[in-house]
Amino acid sequence: MVSNEVIKKTQEDFTKAMNFLNNDLKSLRTNRVTSDYLKHLKVDVYGVNTPIEQIASFSLLEPRTIVIEPWDKNVLKEIERTVAAANLGVSLSVKENRAYAAFPPLSEETRKHLLKILKEKLESASHSLRTVRDKTRSQIVEEEKNKKISQDEKFRLFEELNKLTSEKEAEIVAIGQRKGREITIV
């Protein structure tokens, strides 16, 4: 593999890891709710498990209340049953073909638990980056061993790889700090 291709592949893998982290953190509750907390739920619609986002629209009524409006009013009971079964700590009410999911304020204990989960997710993302970095380092060493690249090129690639890794690690820290603030704001 040509040296620039190795770095390009590493950048792609880093981007995938960062996208996974960002999507994973969307479902982590903060004091201000978003529809992302419910979108992952699957509703039994006419015998098929369907993501709730494919059968309903979401809107925010208040900072902690999500309005779920199904396009087919016949599935409202199934949506209600699914949200209740998800054990999200949500108070659900139905009025005029809409479901209202009211989230309680976060308790101090819940905030601490969410911060612990956040830390685990951030560490998992960092581990993914390190795994990609180590794999790339091995490829670079292998290429130099097989005389496909020079020793100078190997060290240049190591330097570029370390720079990329440091940038992504800093990005993970920034994402973690931002999400941590969102969780702790009362």
C-alpha positions in Angstrom: 0.0 0.0 0.0 1.4 3.4 -0.9 2.2 5.6 2.1 -0.4 8.3 1.3 -3.1 5.6 1.0 -2.2 4.4 4.5 -2.7 7.8 6.0 -5.9 8.4 3.9 -7.4 5.1 5.2 -6.4 6.0 8.7 -8.2 9.4 8.4 -11.3 7.6 7.1 -11.2 5.2 10.0 -10.8 8.1 12.5 -13.8 9.8 10.9 -15.9 6.7 11.3 -14.9 6.4 14.9 -15.8 10.1 15.6 -19.1 9.8 13.8 -19.9 6.7 15.9 -19.1 8.6 19.0 -21.2 11.6 18.0 -24.2 9.4 17.2 -23.8 7.4 20.4 -23.7 10.6 22.5 -27.0 11.9 21.0 -28.9 9.3 23.0 -27.2 10.4 26.2 -29.8 12.5 28.1 -29.0 16.1 29.1 -31.2 18.6 30.9 -32.7 19.7 27.6 -34.4 16.8 25.8 -34.3 16.1 22.1 -36.1 13.6 19.9 -32.9 11.6 19.7 -33.9 10.0 23.0 -36.9 8.4 21.4 -35.8 7.9 17.7 -34.1 4.6 18.4 -37.3 3.0 19.7 -38.9 0.4 17.5 -42.7 0.2 17.3 -44.7 -2.8 16.2 -46.6 -1.5 13.3 -48.9 -4.1 11.6 -46.5 -6.8 12.6 -43.2 -5.1 11.6 -40.8 -3.5 14.1 -40.3 0.0 12.7 -38.2 2.8 14.1 -40.5 5.4 15.6 -38.9 8.2 13.5 -40.3 6.5 10.3 -43.9 6.6 11.5 -44.2 9.9 13.4 -42.9 13.4 13.6 -41.4 15.0 16.7 -41.5 18.5 18.1 -40.6 20.1 21.4 -43.4 21.7 23.3 -41.2 22.7 26.3 -37.5 22.1 27.2 -38.4 18.7 28.7 -41.5 17.7 26.7 -41.5 16.0 23.3 -44.7 15.8 21.2 -45.0 12.6 19.1 -47.5 12.9 16.2 -47.9 9.7 14.2 -48.8 10.0 10.6 -51.2 7.0 11.0 -53.3 7.6 14.0 -54.0 3.9 14.4 -50.5 3.3 15.7 -50.7 5.8 18.6 -51.5 3.0 21.1 -48.4 1.0 19.9 -46.2 4.1 20.3 -47.6 4.7 23.8 -46.9 1.0 24.7 -43.4 1.1 23.2 -42.4 4.4 25.0 -43.8 3.0 28.3 -41.9 -0.3 27.9 -38.6 1.5 27.2 -38.3 2.5 30.9 -37.0 6.0 30.1 -38.6 7.5 33.2 -41.0 9.4 30.9 -44.4 10.5 31.9 -46.6 9.9 28.8 -50.0 11.3 28.0 -52.2 11.1 24.9 -54.4 14.0 23.7 -55.9 14.7 20.3 -54.0 12.0 18.3 -50.6 13.1 19.8 -48.5 11.6 22.5 -46.7 13.9 25.0 -43.5 12.6 26.5 -42.6 14.6 29.6 -39.1 14.0 30.9 -38.5 14.8 34.6 -35.5 17.0 35.6 -32.3 15.2 36.1 -31.5 14.4 39.7 -27.9 14.8 41.0 -27.6 11.0 41.2 -28.7 10.6 37.6 -26.3 13.3 36.5 -23.4 11.5 38.1 -24.5 8.2 36.4 -24.7 10.0 33.0 -21.2 11.5 33.5 -19.9 8.0 34.3 -21.5 6.7 31.1 -20.1 9.7 29.1 -16.6 8.9 30.4 -16.9 5.3 29.4 -18.1 6.2 25.9 -15.2 8.7 25.5 -12.7 6.2 26.6 -14.1 3.7 24.2 -13.7 6.2 21.4 -10.1 6.9 22.4 -9.5 3.2 22.5 -10.8 2.9 18.9 -8.5 5.7 17.8 -5.5 4.0 19.4 -6.4 0.7 17.8 -6.5 2.3 14.4 -3.2 4.1 15.1 -1.5 0.9 16.2 -2.7 -1.0 13.1 -1.5 1.8 10.8 1.9 1.9 12.6 2.2 -1.9 12.0 1.4 -1.4 8.3 4.1 1.4 8.0 6.7 -0.8 9.7 5.7 -3.7 7.4 6.1 -1.5 4.3 9.5 -0.3 5.4 10.5 -3.9 6.2 9.4 -4.9 2.7 11.5 -2.0 1.2 8.3 -0.3 -0.2 9.2 2.9 1.7 12.4 4.4 3.1 13.3 4.8 6.7 12.9 8.6 6.3 9.4 8.0 4.9 8.5 5.8 7.8 9.4 8.4 10.3 7.6 11.1 8.3 4.5 8.9 8.3 4.8 8.2 12.0 4.9 11.9 12.7 1.9 12.5 10.5 0.0 9.7 12.2 0.9 11.0 15.7 -0.4 14.5 14.6 -3.7 13.1 13.3 -4.1 11.0 16.5 -3.5 14.0 18.7 -6.0 16.1 16.8 -8.7 13.5 17.2 -7.9 12.9 20.8 -8.3 16.6 21.4 -11.6 16.6 19.6 -12.8 13.7 21.8 -11.8 15.8 24.9 -13.7 18.8 23.6 -16.8 16.8 22.8 -16.7 15.3 26.3 -16.3 18.7 27.9 -19.3 20.1 25.9 -21.5 17.1 26.7 -20.5 17.1 30.3 -21.5 20.7 30.6 -24.9 19.9 29.0 -25.4 17.2 31.5 -24.4 19.2 34.6 -26.3 22.4 33.7 -29.4 22.7 35.9 
